[in-house]
Amino acid sequence: MTILSGVSFSVGGGEALILRAPNGAGKTTLLRCLAGLTPPVSGEIGFGFDDVAYAAHADGLKAQLSVAENLRFWAEVYGTRDIAPAVEAFSLSALMGRRAMHLSAGQKRRLSLARLLLTGRSLWALDEPTVSLDAEAVGWFAQAVTAHLEIGGAAIIATHIDLGLPSARVLELSQFRHDPDTTSGAFDEAFL
């Protein structure tokens, strides 16, 4: 089933693109296509999936592992040695010995986002990354994105809030929402 059609954009090093649209309009689908998790119906993606770090609604944490063990695990997966910048960026030092299952929702989200700094990936594709974060942690996230952009990285972020990224462009996805031809019988009207 086609969700979006006619979407075209480019994001280069040092650039952030904010995806805006109502819930259910296709933001997650687009990000999953960019990350190589959902194949596009048509079109082309002009970079390798190995360049993308994808963060979505699930935090991707091992509940039985401590904060430090989770970060070391992801650092090993991505071939990174130093977890200190990730710990500092998301103010995790006081939580290092705590198991992930004992963290609050906001603390889990901070730990999950800290993984981005360990990936070495140039493009961050982020789906509602600030869910469960308080205002201070949203600021830390914005600083992490800004630092990523300053070293030539790029970010595509689906969000409904202002992240304080003044140079970010906004792409309103509603204009690309695919309207199915309901007369063809291809769709069950109960789901329209």
Secondary structure by P-SEA (a helix, b strand, c coil): ccccccccccccccbbbbbbbcccccaaaaaaaaaccccccbbbbccccccbbbbcccccccccccaaaaaaaaaaaaccccaaaaaaaaccccccccccccccaaaaaaaaaaccccccccccccccccccccaaaaaaaaaaaaaaaaabbbbbbbcccccccccbbbbbcccccccccccccccccccc
